Amino acid sequence: MVYRHLPDHREEHSRRLDVIGLILFGFGIALLSYVLEVFGEHTLSGRAILGLLGVPAISLTAYGLRHARSFLCFG
């Protein structure tokens, strides 16, 4: 039924996996999750938490810029 009623949307040339983007995004999200968990436990000072929030912010910003650049290049 699926092959009969759903159109085939596969691209002729698929893009390769962006390993650097995967690492930037995964690292940023994992560290952000960790920092928010530590923030909820109040085991670090506010200054330390703000410092730790900078690392995932940089990682996720780098991922966003990389994604935007690849999106504009490949449209």
CHARMM internal coordinates of N, CA and C (Angstrom, degrees):
IC EDIT
DIST 1 N 1 CA 1.4453
DIST 1 CA 1 C 1.5324
ANGL 1 N 1 CA 1 C 110.41
DIST 1 C 2 N 1.3125
ANGL 1 CA 1 C 2 N 116.76
DIHE 1 N 1 CA 1 C 2 N -39.30
DIST 2 N 2 CA 1.4600
ANGL 1 C 2 N 2 CA 119.54
DIHE 1 CA 1 C 2 N 2 CA -178.24
DIST 2 CA 2 C 1.5254
ANGL 2 N 2 CA 2 C 110.60
DIHE 1 C 2 N 2 CA 2 C -63.41
DIST 2 C 3 N 1.3175
ANGL 2 CA 2 C 3 N 116.96
DIHE 2 N 2 CA 2 C 3 N -48.54
DIST 3 N 3 CA 1.4544
ANGL 2 C 3 N 3 CA 120.18
DIHE 2 CA 2 C 3 N 3 CA -178.92
DIST 3 CA 3 C 1.5304
ANGL 3 N 3 CA 3 C 111.74
DIHE 2 C 3 N 3 CA 3 C -64.17
DIST 3 C 4 N 1.2801
ANGL 3 CA 3 C 4 N 115.69
DIHE 3 N 3 CA 3 C 4 N -26.80
DIST 4 N 4 CA 1.4605
ANGL 3 C 4 N 4 CA 119.61
DIHE 3 CA 3 C 4 N 4 CA -177.23
DIST 4 CA 4 C 1.5356
ANGL 4 N 4 CA 4 C 112.42
DIHE 3 C 4 N 4 CA 4 C -81.43
DIST 4 C 5 N 1.3603
ANGL 4 CA 4 C 5 N 117.61
DIHE 4 N 4 CA 4 C 5 N -35.44
DIST 5 N 5 CA 1.4603
ANGL 4 C 5 N 5 CA 120.66
DIHE 4 CA 4 C 5 N 5 CA -170.76
DIST 5 CA 5 C 1.5280
ANGL 5 N 5 CA 5 C 114.87
DIHE 4 C 5 N 5 CA 5 C -108.30
DIST 5 C 6 N 1.3159
ANGL 5 CA 5 C 6 N 118.28
DIHE 5 N 5 CA 5 C 6 N -17.32
DIST 6 N 6 CA 1.4606
ANGL 5 C 6 N 6 CA 119.54
DIHE 5 CA 5 C 6 N 6 CA -179.77
DIST 6 CA 6 C 1.5236
ANGL 6 N 6 CA 6 C 109.93
DIHE 5 C 6 N 6 CA 6 C -104.94
DIST 6 C 7 N 1.3398
ANGL 6 CA 6 C 7 N 116.09
DIHE 6 N 6 CA 6 C 7 N 136.00
DIST 7 N 7 CA 1.4627
ANGL 6 C 7 N 7 CA 118.54
DIHE 6 CA 6 C 7 N 7 CA -180.00
DIST 7 CA 7 C 1.5356
ANGL 7 N 7 CA 7 C 111.06
DIHE 6 C 7 N 7 CA 7 C -72.74
DIST 7 C 8 N 1.3027
ANGL 7 CA 7 C 8 N 115.92
DIHE 7 N 7 CA 7 C 8 N 157.04
DIST 8 N 8 CA 1.4606
ANGL 7 C 8 N 8 CA 122.23
DIHE 7 CA 7 C 8 N 8 CA 178.99
DIST 8 CA 8 C 1.5258
ANGL 8 N 8 CA 8 C 108.38
DIHE 7 C 8 N 8 CA 8 C -88.55
DIST 8 C 9 N 1.3450
ANGL 8 CA 8 C 9 N 116.66
DIHE 8 N 8 CA 8 C 9 N 109.50
DIST 9 N 9 CA 1.4673
ANGL 8 C 9 N 9 CA 122.05
DIHE 8 CA 8 C 9 N 9 CA -176.19
DIST 9 CA 9 C 1.5179
ANGL 9 N 9 CA 9 C 112.54
DIHE 8 C 9 N 9 CA 9 C -102.35
DIST 9 C 10 N 1.3023
ANGL 9 CA 9 C 10 N 118.48
DIHE 9 N 9 CA 9 C 10 N 17.42
DIST 10 N 10 CA 1.4647
ANGL 9 C 10 N 10 CA 119.94
DIHE 9 CA 9 C 10 N 10 CA 179.09
DIST 10 CA 10 C 1.5160
ANGL 10 N 10 CA 10 C 110.38
DIHE 9 C 10 N 10 CA 10 C -69.49
DIST 10 C 11 N 1.3419
ANGL 10 CA 10 C 11 N 114.17
DIHE 10 N 10 CA 10 C 11 N 142.41
DIST 11 N 11 CA 1.4554
ANGL 10 C 11 N 11 CA 119.60
DIHE 10 CA 10 C 11 N 11 CA 177.45
DIST 11 CA 11 C 1.5256
ANGL 11 N 11 CA 11 C 109.10
DIHE 10 C 11 N 11 CA 11 C -85.79
DIST 11 C 12 N 1.3166
ANGL 11 CA 11 C 12 N 116.00
DIHE 11 N 11 CA 11 C 12 N 151.62
DIST 12 N 12 CA 1.4535
ANGL 11 C 12 N 12 CA 119.21
DIHE 11 CA 11 C 12 N 12 CA 177.63
DIST 12 CA 12 C 1.5191
ANGL 12 N 12 CA 12 C 111.08
DIHE 11 C 12 N 12 CA 12 C -66.45
DIST 12 C 13 N 1.3235
ANGL 12 CA 12 C 13 N 116.32
DIHE 12 N 12 CA 12 C 13 N -43.90
DIST 13 N 13 CA 1.4613
ANGL 12 C 13 N 13 CA 121.50
DIHE 12 CA 12 C 13 N 13 CA -179.81
DIST 13 CA 13 C 1.5181
ANGL 13 N 13 CA 13 C 108.20
DIHE 12 C 13 N 13 CA 13 C -121.41
DIST 13 C 14 N 1.3035
ANGL 13 CA 13 C 14 N 116.62
DIHE 13 N 13 CA 13 C 14 N 103.55
DIST 14 N 14 CA 1.4517
ANGL 13 C 14 N 14 CA 119.67
DIHE 13 CA 13 C 14 N 14 CA 179.44
DIST 14 CA 14 C 1.5259
ANGL 14 N 14 CA 14 C 109.66
DIHE 13 C 14 N 14 CA 14 C -83.02
DIST 14 C 15 N 1.3253
ANGL 14 CA 14 C 15 N 115.81
DIHE 14 N 14 CA 14 C 15 N 153.72
DIST 15 N 15 CA 1.4673
ANGL 14 C 15 N 15 CA 121.16
DIHE 14 CA 14 C 15 N 15 CA 179.29
DIST 15 CA 15 C 1.5148
ANGL 15 N 15 CA 15 C 109.79
DIHE 14 C 15 N 15 CA 15 C -78.78
DIST 15 C 16 N 1.3277
ANGL 15 CA 15 C 16 N 115.09
DIHE 15 N 15 CA 15 C 16 N 149.17
DIST 16 N 16 CA 1.4619
ANGL 15 C 16 N 16 CA 119.79
DIHE 15 CA 15 C 16 N 16 CA 176.20
DIST 16 CA 16 C 1.5241
ANGL 16 N 16 CA 16 C 109.73
DIHE 15 C 16 N 16 CA 16 C -75.06
DIST 16 C 17 N 1.3182
ANGL 16 CA 16 C 17 N 115.95
DIHE 16 N 16 CA 16 C 17 N 157.07
DIST 17 N 17 CA 1.4561
ANGL 16 C 17 N 17 CA 121.34
DIHE 16 CA 16 C 17 N 17 CA 178.06
DIST 17 CA 17 C 1.5168
ANGL 17 N 17 CA 17 C 109.35
DIHE 16 C 17 N 17 CA 17 C -65.12
DIST 17 C 18 N 1.3218
ANGL 17 CA 17 C 18 N 116.70
DIHE 17 N 17 CA 17 C 18 N 130.18
DIST 18 N 18 CA 1.4593
ANGL 17 C 18 N 18 CA 122.64
DIHE 17 CA 17 C 18 N 18 CA 177.65
DIST 18 CA 18 C 1.5266
ANGL 18 N 18 CA 18 C 107.59
DIHE 17 C 18 N 18 CA 18 C -84.76
DIST 18 C 19 N 1.3179
ANGL 18 CA 18 C 19 N 116.35
DIHE 18 N 18 CA 18 C 19 N 93.56
DIST 19 N 19 CA 1.4662
ANGL 18 C 19 N 19 CA 121.37
DIHE 18 CA 18 C 19 N 19 CA -175.08
DIST 19 CA 19 C 1.5222
ANGL 19 N 19 CA 19 C 110.71
DIHE 18 C 19 N 19 CA 19 C -65.49
DIST 19 C 20 N 1.3202
ANGL 19 CA 19 C 20 N 117.77
DIHE 19 N 19 CA 19 C 20 N -41.38
DIST 20 N 20 CA 1.4691
ANGL 19 C 20 N 20 CA 120.16
DIHE 19 CA 19 C 20 N 20 CA 179.98
DIST 20 CA 20 C 1.5247
ANGL 20 N 20 CA 20 C 109.86
DIHE 19 C 20 N 20 CA 20 C -63.99
DIST 20 C 21 N 1.3215
ANGL 20 CA 20 C 21 N 117.77
DIHE 20 N 20 CA 20 C 21 N -42.67
DIST 21 N 21 CA 1.4602
ANGL 20 C 21 N 21 CA 120.93
DIHE 20 CA 20 C 21 N 21 CA 177.19
DIST 21 CA 21 C 1.5175
ANGL 21 N 21 CA 21 C 111.97
DIHE 20 C 21 N 21 CA 21 C -63.10
DIST 21 C 22 N 1.3241
ANGL 21 CA 21 C 22 N 116.38
DIHE 21 N 21 CA 21 C 22 N -38.95
DIST 22 N 22 CA 1.4598
ANGL 21 C 22 N 22 CA 120.98
DIHE 21 CA 21 C 22 N 22 CA 177.54
DIST 22 CA 22 C 1.5255
ANGL 22 N 22 CA 22 C 110.75
DIHE 21 C 22 N 22 CA 22 C -62.69
DIST 22 C 23 N 1.3203
ANGL 22 CA 22 C 23 N 116.76
DIHE 22 N 22 CA 22 C 23 N -43.54
DIST 23 N 23 CA 1.4631
ANGL 22 C 23 N 23 CA 120.77
DIHE 22 CA 22 C 23 N 23 CA 179.83
DIST 23 CA 23 C 1.5254
ANGL 23 N 23 CA 23 C 110.92
DIHE 22 C 23 N 23 CA 23 C -66.82
DIST 23 C 24 N 1.3340
ANGL 23 CA 23 C 24 N 117.63
DIHE 23 N 23 CA 23 C 24 N -45.08
DIST 24 N 24 CA 1.4717
ANGL 23 C 24 N 24 CA 120.55
DIHE 23 CA 23 C 24 N 24 CA 178.86
DIST 24 CA 24 C 1.5250
ANGL 24 N 24 CA 24 C 111.35
DIHE 23 C 24 N 24 CA 24 C -60.14
DIST 24 C 25 N 1.3207
ANGL 24 CA 24 C 25 N 116.49
DIHE 24 N 24 CA 24 C 25 N -46.35
DIST 25 N 25 CA 1.4642
ANGL 24 C 25 N 25 CA 119.92
DIHE 24 CA 24 C 25 N 25 CA -178.19
DIST 25 CA 25 C 1.5274
ANGL 25 N 25 CA 25 C 111.46
DIHE 24 C 25 N 25 CA 25 C -68.44
DIST 25 C 26 N 1.3270
ANGL 25 CA 25 C 26 N 116.63
DIHE 25 N 25 CA 25 C 26 N -46.16
DIST 26 N 26 CA 1.4635
ANGL 25 C 26 N 26 CA 119.91
DIHE 25 CA 25 C 26 N 26 CA -179.20
DIST 26 CA 26 C 1.5203
ANGL 26 N 26 CA 26 C 112.14
DIHE 25 C 26 N 26 CA 26 C -62.18
DIST 26 C 27 N 1.3377
ANGL 26 CA 26 C 27 N 116.23
DIHE 26 N 26 CA 26 C 27 N -45.08
DIST 27 N 27 CA 1.4639
ANGL 26 C 27 N 27 CA 120.67
DIHE 26 CA 26 C 27 N 27 CA 178.80
DIST 27 CA 27 C 1.5226
ANGL 27 N 27 CA 27 C 110.97
DIHE 26 C 27 N 27 CA 27 C -63.31
DIST 27 C 28 N 1.3349
ANGL 27 CA 27 C 28 N 116.64
DIHE 27 N 27 CA 27 C 28 N -44.12
DIST 28 N 28 CA 1.4657
ANGL 27 C 28 N 28 CA 120.34
DIHE 27 CA 27 C 28 N 28 CA -179.26
DIST 28 CA 28 C 1.5135
ANGL 28 N 28 CA 28 C 112.62
DIHE 27 C 28 N 28 CA 28 C -63.18
DIST 28 C 29 N 1.3169
ANGL 28 CA 28 C 29 N 117.53
DIHE 28 N 28 CA 28 C 29 N -45.08
DIST 29 N 29 CA 1.4660
ANGL 28 C 29 N 29 CA 121.05
DIHE 28 CA 28 C 29 N 29 CA -179.23
DIST 29 CA 29 C 1.5273
ANGL 29 N 29 CA 29 C 110.90
DIHE 28 C 29 N 29 CA 29 C -68.66
DIST 29 C 30 N 1.3399
ANGL 29 CA 29 C 30 N 117.01
DIHE 29 N 29 CA 29 C 30 N -41.45
DIST 30 N 30 CA 1.4670
ANGL 29 C 30 N 30 CA 119.95
DIHE 29 CA 29 C 30 N 30 CA -179.83
DIST 30 CA 30 C 1.5266
ANGL 30 N 30 CA 30 C 110.86
DIHE 29 C 30 N 30 CA 30 C -63.89
DIST 30 C 31 N 1.3259
ANGL 30 CA 30 C 31 N 117.33
DIHE 30 N 30 CA 30 C 31 N -45.00
DIST 31 N 31 CA 1.4579
ANGL 30 C 31 N 31 CA 119.80
DIHE 30 CA 30 C 31 N 31 CA -179.67
DIST 31 CA 31 C 1.5211
ANGL 31 N 31 CA 31 C 111.43
DIHE 30 C 31 N 31 CA 31 C -69.37
DIST 31 C 32 N 1.3200
ANGL 31 CA 31 C 32 N 117.47
DIHE 31 N 31 CA 31 C 32 N -36.67
DIST 32 N 32 CA 1.4665
ANGL 31 C 32 N 32 CA 119.99
DIHE 31 CA 31 C 32 N 32 CA 175.97
DIST 32 CA 32 C 1.5219
ANGL 32 N 32 CA 32 C 110.61
DIHE 31 C 32 N 32 CA 32 C -62.17
DIST 32 C 33 N 1.3081
ANGL 32 CA 32 C 33 N 117.46
DIHE 32 N 32 CA 32 C 33 N -42.09
DIST 33 N 33 CA 1.4643
ANGL 32 C 33 N 33 CA 121.68
DIHE 32 CA 32 C 33 N 33 CA 177.56
DIST 33 CA 33 C 1.5280
ANGL 33 N 33 CA 33 C 110.84
DIHE 32 C 33 N 33 CA 33 C -61.97
DIST 33 C 34 N 1.3314
ANGL 33 CA 33 C 34 N 116.12
DIHE 33 N 33 CA 33 C 34 N -43.01
DIST 34 N 34 CA 1.4659
ANGL 33 C 34 N 34 CA 120.44
DIHE 33 CA 33 C 34 N 34 CA 178.80
DIST 34 CA 34 C 1.5295
ANGL 34 N 34 CA 34 C 111.13
DIHE 33 C 34 N 34 CA 34 C -63.44
DIST 34 C 35 N 1.3150
ANGL 34 CA 34 C 35 N 117.13
DIHE 34 N 34 CA 34 C 35 N -45.75
DIST 35 N 35 CA 1.4715
ANGL 34 C 35 N 35 CA 120.67
DIHE 34 CA 34 C 35 N 35 CA -179.00
DIST 35 CA 35 C 1.5209
ANGL 35 N 35 CA 35 C 110.45
DIHE 34 C 35 N 35 CA 35 C -62.53
DIST 35 C 36 N 1.3184
ANGL 35 CA 35 C 36 N 117.61
DIHE 35 N 35 CA 35 C 36 N -41.28
DIST 36 N 36 CA 1.4653
ANGL 35 C 36 N 36 CA 119.41
DIHE 35 CA 35 C 36 N 36 CA 178.57
DIST 36 CA 36 C 1.5276
ANGL 36 N 36 CA 36 C 111.72
DIHE 35 C 36 N 36 CA 36 C -66.36
DIST 36 C 37 N 1.3283
ANGL 36 CA 36 C 37 N 116.88
DIHE 36 N 36 CA 36 C 37 N -33.56
DIST 37 N 37 CA 1.4657
ANGL 36 C 37 N 37 CA 120.42
DIHE 36 CA 36 C 37 N 37 CA 175.93
DIST 37 CA 37 C 1.5254
ANGL 37 N 37 CA 37 C 110.94
DIHE 36 C 37 N 37 CA 37 C -66.65
DIST 37 C 38 N 1.3208
ANGL 37 CA 37 C 38 N 116.52
DIHE 37 N 37 CA 37 C 38 N -44.63
DIST 38 N 38 CA 1.4664
ANGL 37 C 38 N 38 CA 120.96
DIHE 37 CA 37 C 38 N 38 CA 179.06
DIST 38 CA 38 C 1.5254
ANGL 38 N 38 CA 38 C 110.02
DIHE 37 C 38 N 38 CA 38 C -65.47
DIST 38 C 39 N 1.3360
ANGL 38 CA 38 C 39 N 117.07
DIHE 38 N 38 CA 38 C 39 N -38.30
DIST 39 N 39 CA 1.4592
ANGL 38 C 39 N 39 CA 121.20
DIHE 38 CA 38 C 39 N 39 CA 178.11
DIST 39 CA 39 C 1.5260
ANGL 39 N 39 CA 39 C 110.84
DIHE 38 C 39 N 39 CA 39 C -61.25
DIST 39 C 40 N 1.3250
ANGL 39 CA 39 C 40 N 117.09
DIHE 39 N 39 CA 39 C 40 N -38.47
DIST 40 N 40 CA 1.4624
ANGL 39 C 40 N 40 CA 120.88
DIHE 39 CA 39 C 40 N 40 CA 178.96
DIST 40 CA 40 C 1.5153
ANGL 40 N 40 CA 40 C 112.83
DIHE 39 C 40 N 40 CA 40 C -68.13
DIST 40 C 41 N 1.3295
ANGL 40 CA 40 C 41 N 117.67
DIHE 40 N 40 CA 40 C 41 N -26.90
DIST 41 N 41 CA 1.4619
ANGL 40 C 41 N 41 CA 121.70
DIHE 40 CA 40 C 41 N 41 CA 179.13
DIST 41 CA 41 C 1.5179
ANGL 41 N 41 CA 41 C 112.53
DIHE 40 C 41 N 41 CA 41 C -88.07
DIST 41 C 42 N 1.3143
ANGL 41 CA 41 C 42 N 118.70
DIHE 41 N 41 CA 41 C 42 N -13.06
DIST 42 N 42 CA 1.4678
ANGL 41 C 42 N 42 CA 124.56
DIHE 41 CA 41 C 42 N 42 CA 179.93
DIST 42 CA 42 C 1.5241
ANGL 42 N 42 CA 42 C 112.47
DIHE 41 C 42 N 42 CA 42 C 57.75
DIST 42 C 43 N 1.3326
ANGL 42 CA 42 C 43 N 117.12
DIHE 42 N 42 CA 42 C 43 N 39.64
DIST 43 N 43 CA 1.4648
ANGL 42 C 43 N 43 CA 119.65
DIHE 42 CA 42 C 43 N 43 CA 179.24
DIST 43 CA 43 C 1.5224
ANGL 43 N 43 CA 43 C 112.60
DIHE 42 C 43 N 43 CA 43 C -92.04
DIST 43 C 44 N 1.3301
ANGL 43 CA 43 C 44 N 117.75
DIHE 43 N 43 CA 43 C 44 N -14.60
DIST 44 N 44 CA 1.4618
ANGL 43 C 44 N 44 CA 121.14
DIHE 43 CA 43 C 44 N 44 CA 178.38
DIST 44 CA 44 C 1.5217
ANGL 44 N 44 CA 44 C 109.45
DIHE 43 C 44 N 44 CA 44 C -117.16
DIST 44 C 45 N 1.3285
ANGL 44 CA 44 C 45 N 115.54
DIHE 44 N 44 CA 44 C 45 N 158.23
DIST 45 N 45 CA 1.4608
ANGL 44 C 45 N 45 CA 120.02
DIHE 44 CA 44 C 45 N 45 CA 177.31
DIST 45 CA 45 C 1.5347
ANGL 45 N 45 CA 45 C 109.50
DIHE 44 C 45 N 45 CA 45 C -72.89
DIST 45 C 46 N 1.3038
ANGL 45 CA 45 C 46 N 115.22
DIHE 45 N 45 CA 45 C 46 N 163.56
DIST 46 N 46 CA 1.4551
ANGL 45 C 46 N 46 CA 120.49
DIHE 45 CA 45 C 46 N 46 CA 179.71
DIST 46 CA 46 C 1.5231
ANGL 46 N 46 CA 46 C 112.03
DIHE 45 C 46 N 46 CA 46 C -62.08
DIST 46 C 47 N 1.3282
ANGL 46 CA 46 C 47 N 115.60
DIHE 46 N 46 CA 46 C 47 N -36.91
DIST 47 N 47 CA 1.4603
ANGL 46 C 47 N 47 CA 120.28
DIHE 46 CA 46 C 47 N 47 CA 179.30
DIST 47 CA 47 C 1.5406
ANGL 47 N 47 CA 47 C 110.76
DIHE 46 C 47 N 47 CA 47 C -65.22
DIST 47 C 48 N 1.3175
ANGL 47 CA 47 C 48 N 117.41
DIHE 47 N 47 CA 47 C 48 N -40.85
DIST 48 N 48 CA 1.4615
ANGL 47 C 48 N 48 CA 121.28
DIHE 47 CA 47 C 48 N 48 CA 179.26
DIST 48 CA 48 C 1.5260
ANGL 48 N 48 CA 48 C 110.85
DIHE 47 C 48 N 48 CA 48 C -66.86
DIST 48 C 49 N 1.3162
ANGL 48 CA 48 C 49 N 116.86
DIHE 48 N 48 CA 48 C 49 N -39.82
DIST 49 N 49 CA 1.4634
ANGL 48 C 49 N 49 CA 120.34
DIHE 48 CA 48 C 49 N 49 CA 179.68
DIST 49 CA 49 C 1.5252
ANGL 49 N 49 CA 49 C 110.29
DIHE 48 C 49 N 49 CA 49 C -66.59
DIST 49 C 50 N 1.3345
ANGL 49 CA 49 C 50 N 117.49
DIHE 49 N 49 CA 49 C 50 N -40.79
DIST 50 N 50 CA 1.4626
ANGL 49 C 50 N 50 CA 119.95
DIHE 49 CA 49 C 50 N 50 CA 177.12
DIST 50 CA 50 C 1.5248
ANGL 50 N 50 CA 50 C 110.81
DIHE 49 C 50 N 50 CA 50 C -63.52
DIST 50 C 51 N 1.3295
ANGL 50 CA 50 C 51 N 116.33
DIHE 50 N 50 CA 50 C 51 N -38.30
DIST 51 N 51 CA 1.4625
ANGL 50 C 51 N 51 CA 119.73
DIHE 50 CA 50 C 51 N 51 CA 176.27
DIST 51 CA 51 C 1.5137
ANGL 51 N 51 CA 51 C 111.65
DIHE 50 C 51 N 51 CA 51 C -63.91
DIST 51 C 52 N 1.3301
ANGL 51 CA 51 C 52 N 116.13
DIHE 51 N 51 CA 51 C 52 N -41.87
DIST 52 N 52 CA 1.4616
ANGL 51 C 52 N 52 CA 119.95
DIHE 51 CA 51 C 52 N 52 CA 178.65
DIST 52 CA 52 C 1.5255
ANGL 52 N 52 CA 52 C 112.22
DIHE 51 C 52 N 52 CA 52 C -69.99
DIST 52 C 53 N 1.3126
ANGL 52 CA 52 C 53 N 117.68
DIHE 52 N 52 CA 52 C 53 N -28.27
DIST 53 N 53 CA 1.4724
ANGL 52 C 53 N 53 CA 120.03
DIHE 52 CA 52 C 53 N 53 CA 177.73
DIST 53 CA 53 C 1.5243
ANGL 53 N 53 CA 53 C 111.48
DIHE 52 C 53 N 53 CA 53 C -70.96
DIST 53 C 54 N 1.3240
ANGL 53 CA 53 C 54 N 116.51
DIHE 53 N 53 CA 53 C 54 N -22.62
DIST 54 N 54 CA 1.4576
ANGL 53 C 54 N 54 CA 120.07
DIHE 53 CA 53 C 54 N 54 CA 179.27
DIST 54 CA 54 C 1.5161
ANGL 54 N 54 CA 54 C 112.56
DIHE 53 C 54 N 54 CA 54 C -66.18
DIST 54 C 55 N 1.3227
ANGL 54 CA 54 C 55 N 117.45
DIHE 54 N 54 CA 54 C 55 N -36.37
DIST 55 N 55 CA 1.4667
ANGL 54 C 55 N 55 CA 121.20
DIHE 54 CA 54 C 55 N 55 CA -177.17
DIST 55 CA 55 C 1.5351
ANGL 55 N 55 CA 55 C 111.28
DIHE 54 C 55 N 55 CA 55 C -65.79
DIST 55 C 56 N 1.3458
ANGL 55 CA 55 C 56 N 119.46
DIHE 55 N 55 CA 55 C 56 N -51.17
DIST 56 N 56 CA 1.4685
ANGL 55 C 56 N 56 CA 117.15
DIHE 55 CA 55 C 56 N 56 CA 177.40
DIST 56 CA 56 C 1.5319
ANGL 56 N 56 CA 56 C 112.57
DIHE 55 C 56 N 56 CA 56 C -66.75
DIST 56 C 57 N 1.3337
ANGL 56 CA 56 C 57 N 117.07
DIHE 56 N 56 CA 56 C 57 N -29.45
DIST 57 N 57 CA 1.4636
ANGL 56 C 57 N 57 CA 119.30
DIHE 56 CA 56 C 57 N 57 CA 177.33
DIST 57 CA 57 C 1.5250
ANGL 57 N 57 CA 57 C 110.14
DIHE 56 C 57 N 57 CA 57 C -63.95
DIST 57 C 58 N 1.3188
ANGL 57 CA 57 C 58 N 116.92
DIHE 57 N 57 CA 57 C 58 N -42.65
DIST 58 N 58 CA 1.4675
ANGL 57 C 58 N 58 CA 120.85
DIHE 57 CA 57 C 58 N 58 CA 178.35
DIST 58 CA 58 C 1.5281
ANGL 58 N 58 CA 58 C 110.04
DIHE 57 C 58 N 58 CA 58 C -66.19
DIST 58 C 59 N 1.3272
ANGL 58 CA 58 C 59 N 116.56
DIHE 58 N 58 CA 58 C 59 N -44.16
DIST 59 N 59 CA 1.4636
ANGL 58 C 59 N 59 CA 120.82
DIHE 58 CA 58 C 59 N 59 CA -178.82
DIST 59 CA 59 C 1.5273
ANGL 59 N 59 CA 59 C 111.34
DIHE 58 C 59 N 59 CA 59 C -62.87
DIST 59 C 60 N 1.3219
ANGL 59 CA 59 C 60 N 117.19
DIHE 59 N 59 CA 59 C 60 N -44.94
DIST 60 N 60 CA 1.4697
ANGL 59 C 60 N 60 CA 120.33
DIHE 59 CA 59 C 60 N 60 CA -178.94
DIST 60 CA 60 C 1.5304
ANGL 60 N 60 CA 60 C 111.53
DIHE 59 C 60 N 60 CA 60 C -71.87
DIST 60 C 61 N 1.3210
ANGL 60 CA 60 C 61 N 117.23
DIHE 60 N 60 CA 60 C 61 N -32.62
DIST 61 N 61 CA 1.4646
ANGL 60 C 61 N 61 CA 120.29
DIHE 60 CA 60 C 61 N 61 CA 174.95
DIST 61 CA 61 C 1.5229
ANGL 61 N 61 CA 61 C 110.20
DIHE 60 C 61 N 61 CA 61 C -66.08
DIST 61 C 62 N 1.3269
ANGL 61 CA 61 C 62 N 116.65
DIHE 61 N 61 CA 61 C 62 N -43.50
DIST 62 N 62 CA 1.4658
ANGL 61 C 62 N 62 CA 120.75
DIHE 61 CA 61 C 62 N 62 CA 177.89
DIST 62 CA 62 C 1.5263
ANGL 62 N 62 CA 62 C 110.08
DIHE 61 C 62 N 62 CA 62 C -61.54
DIST 62 C 63 N 1.3290
ANGL 62 CA 62 C 63 N 116.91
DIHE 62 N 62 CA 62 C 63 N -41.03
DIST 63 N 63 CA 1.4607
ANGL 62 C 63 N 63 CA 120.21
DIHE 62 CA 62 C 63 N 63 CA 177.07
DIST 63 CA 63 C 1.5311
ANGL 63 N 63 CA 63 C 110.40
DIHE 62 C 63 N 63 CA 63 C -62.79
DIST 63 C 64 N 1.3270
ANGL 63 CA 63 C 64 N 117.40
DIHE 63 N 63 CA 63 C 64 N -45.03
DIST 64 N 64 CA 1.4638
ANGL 63 C 64 N 64 CA 120.98
DIHE 63 CA 63 C 64 N 64 CA -179.61
DIST 64 CA 64 C 1.5214
ANGL 64 N 64 CA 64 C 112.09
DIHE 63 C 64 N 64 CA 64 C -61.30
DIST 64 C 65 N 1.3260
ANGL 64 CA 64 C 65 N 116.74
DIHE 64 N 64 CA 64 C 65 N -42.02
DIST 65 N 65 CA 1.4612
ANGL 64 C 65 N 65 CA 120.36
DIHE 64 CA 64 C 65 N 65 CA 178.05
DIST 65 CA 65 C 1.5240
ANGL 65 N 65 CA 65 C 110.92
DIHE 64 C 65 N 65 CA 65 C -66.34
DIST 65 C 66 N 1.3277
ANGL 65 CA 65 C 66 N 116.21
DIHE 65 N 65 CA 65 C 66 N -40.62
DIST 66 N 66 CA 1.4722
ANGL 65 C 66 N 66 CA 120.09
DIHE 65 CA 65 C 66 N 66 CA 179.00
DIST 66 CA 66 C 1.5308
ANGL 66 N 66 CA 66 C 110.59
DIHE 65 C 66 N 66 CA 66 C -64.18
DIST 66 C 67 N 1.3222
ANGL 66 CA 66 C 67 N 115.92
DIHE 66 N 66 CA 66 C 67 N -42.64
DIST 67 N 67 CA 1.4639
ANGL 66 C 67 N 67 CA 120.21
DIHE 66 CA 66 C 67 N 67 CA 179.93
DIST 67 CA 67 C 1.5288
ANGL 67 N 67 CA 67 C 110.71
DIHE 66 C 67 N 67 CA 67 C -65.73
DIST 67 C 68 N 1.3305
ANGL 67 CA 67 C 68 N 116.96
DIHE 67 N 67 CA 67 C 68 N -42.91
DIST 68 N 68 CA 1.4578
ANGL 67 C 68 N 68 CA 119.91
DIHE 67 CA 67 C 68 N 68 CA -179.98
DIST 68 CA 68 C 1.5211
ANGL 68 N 68 CA 68 C 110.72
DIHE 67 C 68 N 68 CA 68 C -63.79
DIST 68 C 69 N 1.3262
ANGL 68 CA 68 C 69 N 116.86
DIHE 68 N 68 CA 68 C 69 N -39.38
DIST 69 N 69 CA 1.4673
ANGL 68 C 69 N 69 CA 120.43
DIHE 68 CA 68 C 69 N 69 CA 179.89
DIST 69 CA 69 C 1.5351
ANGL 69 N 69 CA 69 C 110.21
DIHE 68 C 69 N 69 CA 69 C -65.82
DIST 69 C 70 N 1.3373
ANGL 69 CA 69 C 70 N 116.28
DIHE 69 N 69 CA 69 C 70 N -43.67
DIST 70 N 70 CA 1.4705
ANGL 69 C 70 N 70 CA 118.16
DIHE 69 CA 69 C 70 N 70 CA -179.61
DIST 70 CA 70 C 1.5249
ANGL 70 N 70 CA 70 C 111.23
DIHE 69 C 70 N 70 CA 70 C -70.11
DIST 70 C 71 N 1.3222
ANGL 70 CA 70 C 71 N 116.83
DIHE 70 N 70 CA 70 C 71 N -32.00
DIST 71 N 71 CA 1.4696
ANGL 70 C 71 N 71 CA 119.83
DIHE 70 CA 70 C 71 N 71 CA 178.74
DIST 71 CA 71 C 1.5249
ANGL 71 N 71 CA 71 C 110.06
DIHE 70 C 71 N 71 CA 71 C -68.08
DIST 71 C 72 N 1.3414
ANGL 71 CA 71 C 72 N 117.04
DIHE 71 N 71 CA 71 C 72 N -40.36
DIST 72 N 72 CA 1.4593
ANGL 71 C 72 N 72 CA 119.90
DIHE 71 CA 71 C 72 N 72 CA 179.53
DIST 72 CA 72 C 1.5253
ANGL 72 N 72 CA 72 C 112.01
DIHE 71 C 72 N 72 CA 72 C -70.27
DIST 72 C 73 N 1.3258
ANGL 72 CA 72 C 73 N 116.54
DIHE 72 N 72 CA 72 C 73 N -33.48
DIST 73 N 73 CA 1.4655
ANGL 72 C 73 N 73 CA 120.22
DIHE 72 CA 72 C 73 N 73 CA -179.13
DIST 73 CA 73 C 1.5272
ANGL 73 N 73 CA 73 C 111.55
DIHE 72 C 73 N 73 CA 73 C -72.53
DIST 73 C 74 N 1.3358
ANGL 73 CA 73 C 74 N 116.32
DIHE 73 N 73 CA 73 C 74 N -38.81
DIST 74 N 74 CA 1.4602
ANGL 73 C 74 N 74 CA 119.78
DIHE 73 CA 73 C 74 N 74 CA -174.77
DIST 74 CA 74 C 1.5190
ANGL 74 N 74 CA 74 C 113.12
DIHE 73 C 74 N 74 CA 74 C -100.54
DIST 74 C 75 N 1.3546
ANGL 74 CA 74 C 75 N 116.16
DIHE 74 N 74 CA 74 C 75 N -14.59
DIST 75 N 75 CA 1.4560
ANGL 74 C 75 N 75 CA 120.83
DIHE 74 CA 74 C 75 N 75 CA 177.41
DIST 75 CA 75 C 1.4164
ANGL 75 N 75 CA 75 C 113.59
DIHE 74 C 75 N 75 CA 75 C 48.51
END
COOR INIT
IC SEED 1 N 1 CA 1 C
IC BUILD
